[in-house]
Amino acid sequence: GSWFVVGREGGLGTVTISGGSLTKTGPVGANSGSNISVGEGSSNVNTVTVSGTGTFTENDGEMWIGNSNGVGVLNIGTAVGAETNADATASLTVNNWFAVGRSGASTGTVNIYDGTLTQATHNWFDISGDGGSSTGTVNVYGGTLNALQVYLGENGSGHAYLNINGGNVNITNNSIF
């Protein structure tokens, strides 16, 4: 498959998209191996921030924030941008499984300050799942989170947190909490 990885196996990575767009494409179909991973087996804090007028789209593969004992952070908007509404059009769309804190002792954090995070098409939005003792945290301060269905703490002994402090959370299908 074709991967897009930010911080792998001890590496440190940061991606900032404040304008324009980044679109990840790859082989079509579930389990195609065309995935995005932020914090893949790396104890460093690896970060992706989409703000301003930036857009980030994963056409078919999965997206994992904190995977295989890694640490990953995804920010949609910024705390300062949300105060001025500068990040209202920032968006990230994943058309497959979206995992926050996946497998092993991973730590994944998603902060939505403004703009929109959408998990669409198929699969689920998973906070702390896929076995292990991972920790997944989603903080919604503003903006919008759209998900097909949410698994909050799926298999393993991890910890899952969904903190809604503002904004909107829209869940289309049945969810497991």
Buried (B, 14 or more C-beta within 10 A) or exposed (E): EEBBBBBBEEBBBBBEBBEEEBEBEBEEEEEBEBBBBBBBBBBBBBBBBBBBBBBBBBBBBBBBBBBBBBBBBBBBBBEEBBEEEBBBBBBBBBBBBBBBBBBBBBBBBBBBBBBBBBBBEEBBBBBBBBEBBBBBBBBBBBBBBBBBBBBBBBEBEBBBBBEEEEBEBEBEEEBEE
